Amino acid sequence: MSKKNRAVTERWFIEGVLELTTPTSLSNGDDDPLVDLPVVVDALEGRALLVGASLAGALRAYLNEFDPKAAEALFGGGRGNNDGAQSPLIVDDALGDRPEIELRDGVSIDPATRTAKAKERYDRQLLAAGTTFDLRFELVLTEKDNKENNKEKMKAALLTALQGLQQGKIRLGGRKRRGYGQCRVTSWRAWRYDLATPEGVRGWLAH
């Protein structure tokens, strides 16, 4: 049986500039010949890269502290929930400046003894404070959302998440408990397109 396409009624676009206020570890966990935990960069331009899935995970975790249902409304079913809805929020990968790198070393900790493991040192690259990223989100609303009164829940959840970013309450990357990954958004821009109107469709296509 074929599935019907979602009847999209509105599309919201939100853009902002995120600035790192402390050094931040944005690593994909891959090894590098020169460093154990390199930062992620765009393969074409060599610019710092904040992966959309990583940012979405941080936003979802923040929302989940207040209201798990709000987090699910905005990001869909959680891991292991095969019956959960599709996420209505699209979080794009964000490109930043050409990276200014700081290098920190560390040691692996034995969880049983809480002491450093012998001969298990590693190097970690950090993006310097002041690095900026251009954020872009898209919220997709459907006829079903209107019928089930989900639209207001999604908008409220999105507002809470964006306020968390603006107020510096959401941290990114690894070693957040060590003070890494603090950030804030310095500006927002938003567009709403009503796809039930010709003007809204033309605006969305032009966007």
KOLMARTI-960768 format. One line per field, with one value per residue: x, y, z of N, C-alpha, C in turn; residue number from 1. Coordinates in steps of 0.2 Angstrom, whole numbers, plus 5000, padded with zeros to 4 digits. Each point is the difference from the previous one (the first is absolute). Last residue first. Layout:
<recs>
n.px = c(X,...)
n.py = c(Y,...)
n.pz = c(Z,...)
ca.px = c(X,...)
ca.py = c(Y,...)
ca.pz = c(Z,...)
c.px = c(X,...)
c.py = c(Y,...)
c.pz = c(Z,...)
num = c(NUM,...)
</recs>
This chain:
<recs>
n.px = c(5062,4982,4981,4984,4985,4981,4981,4985,4984,4980,4986,5000,5021,5014,5023,5019,5026,5023,5025,5019,5024,5018,5005,5017,5016,5020,5015,5018,5005,5000,4982,4995,5011,4996,4980,4985,4979,4981,4990,5001,4984,4990,4993,4980,4980,4991,4986,4978,4984,4991,4982,4979,4990,4989,4978,4982,4991,4986,4975,4986,4995,5018,5018,4998,5004,5025,5028,5029,5025,5028,5026,5028,5025,5027,5023,5026,5022,5011,5014,5012,5003,5014,5013,5016,5016,5010,5009,5006,5016,4993,4978,4987,4981,4980,4992,4986,4999,5022,5010,5017,5013,5010,5006,4997,4999,4987,4993,4984,4987,4983,4975,4976,4976,4980,4978,4974,4975,4972,4975,4980,5001,4988,4988,4998,5002,5020,5018,5023,5012,4984,4980,4993,5004,4986,4985,5010,5007,4984,4994,5014,5008,5017,5021,5003,5008,5023,5009,4997,5015,5020,5000,5000,5021,5013,4994,5008,5026,5021,5026,5021,5016,5010,4990,4990,4994,4993,5003,5004,5018,5017,5013,5021,5023,5015,4992,4974,4974,4973,4979,4988,5001,5001,5003,5007,5005,4988,4982,4988,4979,4979,4978,4977,4973,4977,4975,4975,4976,4974,4983,5001,4995,5011,4999,4993,5004,4996,4999)
n.py = c(5159,5004,4986,5005,5018,4995,4990,5013,5013,4990,4986,4983,4996,5017,5008,5016,5008,5013,5005,5009,5001,4995,4975,4982,4981,4980,4980,4991,4996,4979,4985,4993,4983,4994,5010,5022,5013,5019,5019,5025,5016,4997,4977,4993,5007,4988,4982,5005,5004,4981,4989,5009,4996,4979,4997,5009,4987,4980,4992,4986,5005,5011,4987,4988,5010,5009,5012,5004,5015,5006,5013,5008,5015,5007,5006,5007,5004,5007,4985,4977,4974,4976,4973,4980,4976,4980,4977,4979,4986,4993,5009,5013,5001,4991,4976,4988,5009,5010,5018,5015,5023,5025,5027,5021,5023,5018,5016,5013,4999,5011,5006,4990,4984,4981,4982,4996,4993,4997,4991,4987,4972,4976,4981,4976,4976,4987,5004,4999,5023,5020,5015,5024,5025,5017,4991,4990,5013,5007,4984,4998,5019,5012,4992,4995,5016,5001,4984,5003,5014,4991,4987,5010,5007,4984,4994,5014,5007,5016,5009,5017,5004,4995,4994,4979,4983,5007,4995,4993,4993,4983,4982,4988,5009,4999,4985,4996,4989,5001,5008,5021,5026,5024,5016,5026,5025,5022,5014,4999,5005,5002,5010,4996,4994,4986,4994,4986,4992,4987,4985,4972,4973,4975,4976,4974,4973,4974,4972)
n.pz = c(4991,4985,5001,5017,4996,4986,5010,5013,4989,4993,5018,5017,5012,5016,5014,5015,5012,5015,5015,5021,5017,5016,5014,5014,5017,5011,5003,5018,5024,5012,4996,4978,4982,4974,4982,5003,5015,5011,5010,4992,4989,4978,4995,5010,4989,4983,5005,5006,4983,4989,5010,4997,4979,4998,5009,4988,4982,5001,4998,4984,4977,4988,4993,4981,4979,4999,5003,5005,5004,5000,5004,5003,5007,5000,5016,5013,5020,5020,5018,4992,4994,5002,5002,5012,5007,5018,5016,5015,5013,5024,5014,5020,5019,5011,5001,4985,4977,4987,4982,4982,4992,4987,4986,4981,4981,4982,4977,4980,4975,4981,5001,5000,4995,5002,4994,5004,5008,5002,5011,5004,5004,5002,5016,5014,5005,5006,5020,5008,5003,4998,4987,4992,5001,5010,5017,5018,5018,5016,5016,5020,5017,5013,4994,4976,4984,4995,4986,4977,4989,4994,4981,4979,4991,4989,4978,4982,4998,4997,4992,4989,4979,4977,4977,4992,5017,5025,5026,5028,5020,5013,5016,5002,4986,4982,4982,5003,5007,5009,5010,4996,5010,5012,5024,5010,5016,5007,4993,4974,4983,4979,4985,4984,4988,4991,4987,4994,4988,4996,4992,4990,4999,4995,4987,4998,4996,4991,4999)
ca.px = c(5005,5006,5004,5004,5005,5005,5004,5004,5006,5005,4999,4993,5000,4993,4997,4995,4995,4994,4996,4995,4995,5000,4998,4994,4998,4995,4994,5001,5000,5007,5001,4996,5003,5002,5007,5001,5007,5001,4999,5006,5002,5001,5006,5006,5002,5004,5007,5004,5002,5005,5006,5002,5002,5007,5005,5002,5004,5007,5002,5002,4994,4994,5002,4999,4993,4996,4993,4995,4994,4993,4995,4994,4995,4994,4997,4993,4998,5000,4994,5001,4999,4994,4999,4993,4999,4998,5000,4994,5002,5007,5002,5002,5007,5000,5004,5000,4994,4997,4999,4994,5001,4997,5001,5000,5002,5004,5000,5005,5001,5006,5006,5003,5007,5002,5007,5005,5005,5006,5005,4997,5002,5006,4999,5000,4994,4998,4993,4997,5004,5007,5001,4998,5006,5004,4996,4998,5006,5002,4995,5001,4994,4994,5001,4998,4992,4998,5002,4996,4994,5001,5001,4993,4996,5003,4998,4993,4995,4996,4993,4998,4997,5004,5003,5001,5005,4997,5001,4997,4994,5000,4993,4995,4996,5004,5007,5004,5007,5005,5003,4996,5003,4996,5002,4995,5002,5006,5003,5003,5007,5002,5007,5003,5008,5003,5007,5004,5007,5004,4996,5003,4998,4998,5005,4999,4998,5004,4996)
ca.py = c(4999,5005,4998,4994,5002,5004,4995,4996,5004,5000,5006,5000,4997,4997,5000,4995,5000,4995,5002,4995,5003,5007,5003,5004,5004,5005,5000,5000,5007,5003,5001,5006,5003,4996,4996,4996,5000,4993,4995,4996,5001,5007,5002,4997,5004,5006,4998,4998,5006,5003,4996,5002,5007,5000,4996,5004,5006,4999,5006,4998,4997,5005,5004,4995,5000,4997,4998,4998,4997,5000,4996,5001,4995,5002,4996,5001,4997,5005,5005,5006,5006,5004,5007,5002,5007,5001,5007,5001,5001,5001,4994,5001,5002,5008,5003,4996,5001,4994,4998,4996,4993,4997,4992,4998,4993,4999,4994,5001,4999,4995,5003,5005,5001,5007,5001,5000,5004,4998,5005,5005,5006,5003,5004,5007,5002,4999,5001,4994,4994,5000,4995,4994,4996,5004,5004,4995,4998,5005,5000,4995,4997,5003,5002,4995,5000,5006,4998,4995,5003,5005,4996,4998,5006,5002,4995,5001,4996,4998,4997,4996,5004,5000,5007,5005,4998,4999,5005,4998,5003,5006,5003,4995,5001,5005,4999,5003,5001,4997,4994,4994,4995,4998,4994,4995,4995,4996,5004,4996,5001,4997,4999,5004,5001,5004,5000,5005,4999,5006,5006,5005,5006,5004,5005,5006,5005,5006,5006)
ca.pz = c(5006,5000,4994,5002,5005,4996,4996,5004,5002,4995,4996,4998,4994,5000,4993,5000,4995,4999,4995,4997,4996,5000,4993,5000,4994,5001,4996,4993,4998,5002,5007,5002,5007,5006,5000,4994,4999,4997,5005,5002,5007,5001,4996,5003,5006,4997,4998,5006,5003,4996,5001,5006,5000,4996,5004,5006,4998,5001,5004,5007,5002,5001,5005,5005,5001,4995,5003,4995,5003,4997,5002,4996,5001,4998,4995,4999,4994,4995,5001,5004,4997,5002,4997,4998,4999,4994,4999,4996,4993,4998,4997,4993,4999,5000,5005,5006,5004,5001,5007,5001,5001,5005,5001,5007,5002,5006,5004,5004,5007,4999,4997,5004,4998,5001,5002,4995,5002,4996,4999,4996,5003,4996,4994,5001,4999,4993,4999,5002,4998,5002,5005,4998,4997,4995,4995,4995,4996,4995,4995,4995,4998,5002,5007,5004,5000,5004,5007,5003,5001,5005,5006,5001,5003,5007,5005,5002,4997,5005,4998,5005,5005,5006,5001,4994,4996,4994,4995,4994,4999,4996,4999,5002,5006,5004,5001,4995,5001,4995,5003,4998,4997,4995,4997,4999,4996,5003,5006,5005,5001,5007,5000,5006,4999,5005,4999,5003,5001,5001,5000,5004,4997,5005,5002,4997,5005,4999,5000)
c.px = c(5005,5005,5006,5004,5005,5006,5006,5004,5005,5006,5005,4998,4993,4999,4994,4996,4994,4996,4995,4997,4995,4995,4999,4999,4994,4999,4995,4993,5000,4999,5007,5000,4996,5003,5001,5006,5001,5007,5001,4999,5006,5003,5002,5006,5006,5002,5004,5007,5005,5002,5006,5006,5003,5003,5007,5005,5002,5004,5008,5002,5001,4995,4994,5002,4998,4992,4995,4993,4995,4995,4994,4995,4994,4995,4993,4997,4992,4998,5000,4993,5000,4999,4994,5001,4993,5000,4997,4999,4994,5001,5008,5002,5002,5007,5000,5004,4999,4994,4997,4999,4993,5001,4996,5002,5001,5001,5005,5001,5006,5003,5005,5006,5002,5007,5002,5007,5006,5005,5007,5006,4997,5001,5006,4999,4999,4994,4998,4992,4996,5003,5008,5001,4997,5005,5004,4996,4998,5005,5001,4995,5002,4994,4993,5001,4998,4992,4998,5001,4995,4994,5001,5000,4993,4997,5002,4997,4993,4995,4997,4992,4998,4998,5005,5003,5001,5005,4996,5000,4997,4993,5000,4993,4995,4996,5004,5007,5003,5007,5005,5003,4996,5004,4995,5003,4995,5003,5005,5003,5003,5008,5002,5007,5002,5007,5003,5007,5003,5007,5005,4996,5002,4997,4997,5005,4999,4998,5004)
c.py = c(4995,4999,5005,4998,4994,5002,5004,4995,4996,5005,5000,5006,4999,4997,4995,5000,4995,5002,4994,5004,4995,5004,5007,5003,5004,5005,5005,5001,5001,5007,5004,5002,5007,5004,4996,4996,4994,5000,4993,4994,4997,5002,5007,5001,4997,5004,5005,4998,4999,5007,5003,4996,5002,5007,5001,4997,5004,5007,4999,5005,4997,4996,5005,5004,4996,5000,4998,4998,4998,4996,5000,4994,5001,4994,5003,4995,5001,4997,5006,5003,5006,5006,5004,5007,5002,5008,5001,5008,5001,5000,5001,4993,5000,5003,5007,5003,4996,5001,4993,4998,4996,4992,4998,4992,4999,4993,5001,4995,5002,4999,4995,5004,5006,5000,5007,4999,4999,5005,4998,5006,5006,5007,5003,5004,5008,5002,5000,5000,4994,4993,4999,4994,4993,4995,5003,5003,4995,4999,5006,5000,4995,4996,5003,5001,4994,5000,5006,4999,4995,5003,5004,4996,4997,5006,5001,4995,5001,4996,4998,4998,4995,5004,5000,5006,5004,4998,4998,5007,4998,5003,5006,5002,4995,5001,5004,4999,5004,5002,4997,4994,4995,4994,4997,4994,4994,4995,4997,5005,4996,5002,4998,4999,5004,5000,5004,4999,5006,4997,5007,5007,5006,5007,5005,5005,5007,5005,5006)
c.pz = c(4998,5005,4999,4994,5002,5005,4996,4996,5004,5002,4995,4995,4997,4994,5001,4994,5001,4994,4998,4994,4997,4996,5001,4993,5001,4994,5002,4997,4992,4998,5002,5007,5002,5006,5006,5001,4994,4998,4997,5005,5002,5007,5001,4997,5004,5006,4997,4998,5006,5003,4996,5002,5007,5000,4997,5004,5006,4999,5002,5005,5008,5004,5002,5007,5007,5002,4995,5003,4995,5003,4996,5002,4996,5000,4998,4994,4999,4993,4995,5002,5005,4996,5002,4997,4997,4999,4993,5000,4995,4992,4998,4998,4993,4999,5000,5006,5006,5005,5000,5007,5001,5001,5006,5000,5007,5001,5006,5006,5003,5008,4998,4996,5005,4999,5000,5003,4995,5002,4997,5000,4995,5003,4997,4993,5000,4997,4993,4999,5002,4998,5002,5005,4998,4996,4995,4995,4994,4996,4995,4994,4994,4999,5003,5008,5005,5001,5004,5007,5003,5002,5006,5007,5002,5003,5007,5005,5003,4997,5007,4999,5006,5006,5006,5001,4994,4995,4994,4995,4993,5000,4996,4999,5001,5007,5005,5001,4994,5002,4996,5003,4998,4995,4995,4996,4999,4995,5004,5005,5006,5001,5007,4999,5006,4999,5006,4999,5003,5001,5002,4999,5004,4997,5005,5002,4997,5006,5000)
num = c(207,206,205,204,203,202,201,200,199,198,197,196,195,194,193,192,191,190,189,188,187,186,185,184,183,182,181,180,179,178,177,176,175,174,173,172,171,170,169,168,167,166,165,164,163,162,161,160,159,158,157,156,155,154,153,152,151,150,149,148,147,146,145,144,143,142,141,140,139,138,137,136,135,134,133,132,131,130,129,128,127,126,125,124,123,122,121,120,119,118,117,116,115,114,113,112,111,110,109,108,107,106,105,104,103,102,101,100,99,98,97,96,95,94,93,92,91,90,89,88,87,86,85,84,83,82,81,80,79,78,77,76,75,74,73,72,71,70,69,68,67,66,65,64,63,62,61,60,59,58,57,56,55,54,53,52,51,50,49,48,47,46,45,44,43,42,41,40,39,38,37,36,35,34,33,32,31,30,29,28,27,26,25,24,23,22,21,20,19,18,17,16,15,14,13,12,11,10,9,8,7,6,5,4,3,2,1)
</recs>
